[in-house]
Amino acid sequence: MKRTTLLYLLLILGFSKTTAQRLEYFLIPFEENGKWGYMDCNHTVVVEPKFEAAFPTYDLRGLIKLKGKYGYIDHTGKLVIKAKYREATEFMFGRAKVKIGKKEFWIDTKGERPKQGVALCGGIYRNCLVPLDTPRLVFEKDGKYGFAFEAHKRVDGKLIQFPDTVQAVFDSIKSIDHQLTAIFQNGKMAIFHDGVLCGYSERKDTLFDFKYNALKMFKTYDDDYPKCFDSEIGVRKDDKWGYISFRGYAFHQYDIEPKYVSIGQFRSELAKVEYAPDKFGYIDSAGHEYFKRE
């Protein structure tokens, strides 16, 4: 019991970082007049716009494109790996894949070829994990659909599981991910979240707010908490996109209202969005924007 309580407290403390604290050592790209520069989480410009493309500083290295070639800056904005690569990826776990001519190889954060090989899967790269999918028991009555699921509540400090039912009143129902269900009615969609995230959170309220037209499902990667399952949904309302997220141990749940032309996947609190036609910038998980709207 003491061990479980200690683990619970550690989880709360570990997830209590604010977005600003987690982005403290990041440089965030911004675009101005067709060129990209960098600012910090306080919106202070660190590198004036001069790059053809720029990406956040993961592993204290930011991928940039300069004069048609790719290289990397460090967390201070200094170019530390010369822009000489024909193709390159962002760093993850201290490795990036680059290409010179027809030769493709891995480099470390010093720009050198690592002596040890790189494991693409094996539990550390989130995009290698198989998505967990737990279908609900969907039933039909008079042309309408409902579903049964396993609900949870705490009684005298203990987590109790019990069967629950949502009545057959909907046009269609689709299980989209672990503990998440899309419910359709009159051409609109709502998201239902049931169960326990990682075993420590009580059941969330039902989200029967039919206001979305479409969704995108993201499998997010969190550099700080690589073993925790994250679920992130892009939702479209009318012609704009936003986010609903159920991350980690439920302490990082957030919503970002639909207001973007298109959206990308979050990584370590940052996602690239199209905030106006052909205008791109970054936002964090609190919804803060790192660009200037015209």
PyMOL commands that set and color helices and strands:
alter all, ss='L'
color gray80, all
select helices_A, chain A and resi 2-14+19-22+126-128
alter helices_A, ss='H'
color red, helices_A
select strands_A, chain A and resi 28-32+35-39+45-51+53-58+61-66+69-74+79-85+87-88+96-100+103-107+137-141+144-155+158-170+172-177+180-185+188-193+214-218+231-237+240-246+254-260+262-263+270-276+279-284
alter strands_A, ss='S'
color yellow, strands_A
deselect
rebuild
show_as cartoon
